[in-house]
Amino acid sequence: MEVMNMGGVSADQLRLIIDKIERLEEEKVQLGEHIKDVYSEAKAEGFDVKTIRTVVRMRKMKPEEMNEQEEMLEIYLSALGMRRSEQQEAS
């Protein structure tokens, strides 16, 4: 490998970095396909994939973030008259 230095940039080092990024991008695509397969398996077993996605997203949250999101959801649902207790009272 010829070391070329143009404007303070090593061509070999740059090439290695780009190669590494390209390999990681390919791995990311493969992981995405594996994740999609697992969601398909879950659906085939009768699980609701939309709910599973929500649970996965929520498990990534810090407890205070989850509490804040739940409180905001409750406020919005209440403002729209969509809380379960409000719907039962209206029936």
C-alpha positions in Angstrom: 0.0 0.0 0.0 1.4 3.3 -1.0 1.3 6.0 1.7 0.1 9.2 0.0 -0.2 12.4 2.0 -2.2 15.0 0.4 -3.0 18.1 2.3 -2.1 16.4 5.6 -4.4 13.5 4.9 -3.0 9.9 4.7 -4.7 8.2 1.8 -4.1 4.8 3.4 -5.6 5.8 6.7 -8.6 7.4 5.0 -9.1 4.2 2.9 -9.1 2.0 6.1 -11.6 4.3 7.8 -14.0 4.2 4.8 -13.6 0.4 4.5 -14.5 0.0 8.1 -17.6 2.3 7.8 -18.7 0.4 4.7 -18.4 -3.0 6.5 -20.4 -1.6 9.5 -23.1 -0.3 7.2 -23.4 -3.7 5.6 -23.6 -5.3 9.1 -26.3 -2.7 10.0 -28.4 -3.8 6.9 -28.0 -7.5 7.9 -29.0 -6.7 11.5 -32.1 -4.8 10.2 -33.1 -7.9 8.2 -32.7 -10.2 11.2 -34.8 -7.8 13.3 -37.5 -7.8 10.6 -37.4 -11.6 10.7 -37.9 -11.7 14.4 -40.9 -9.3 14.1 -42.3 -11.7 11.4 -41.9 -14.6 13.8 -43.7 -12.7 16.6 -46.6 -12.0 14.2 -46.8 -15.6 13.1 -47.0 -16.6 16.8 -50.0 -14.2 17.2 -48.3 -11.3 18.9 -49.2 -7.7 18.0 -46.0 -6.3 16.3 -47.0 -2.7 16.7 -47.3 -3.2 20.5 -44.0 -5.0 20.6 -42.3 -2.1 18.8 -43.8 0.2 21.4 -42.5 -1.9 24.2 -39.0 -2.1 22.7 -39.0 1.7 22.3 -40.2 2.2 25.8 -37.6 -0.2 27.3 -34.9 2.1 25.9 -36.2 5.1 27.8 -35.0 6.2 31.2 -37.7 5.9 33.9 -38.3 9.7 34.0 -38.7 9.9 30.2 -41.2 7.1 30.3 -43.1 8.8 33.2 -43.2 12.1 31.3 -44.4 10.4 28.1 -47.2 8.5 30.0 -48.2 11.8 31.7 -48.4 13.7 28.4 -50.4 10.9 26.8 -52.8 11.0 29.8 -53.2 14.7 29.4 -53.8 14.5 25.7 -56.3 11.6 26.0 -58.1 13.5 28.8 -58.3 16.7 26.7 -59.9 14.7 23.9 -62.3 12.8 26.2 -60.6 9.5 25.3 -59.7 8.2 28.8 -61.3 4.8 29.6 -63.1 6.1 32.7 -64.6 9.0 30.7 -65.7 6.7 28.0 -67.4 4.4 30.5 -69.1 7.3 32.2 -70.5 8.5 28.9 -72.0 5.0 28.1 
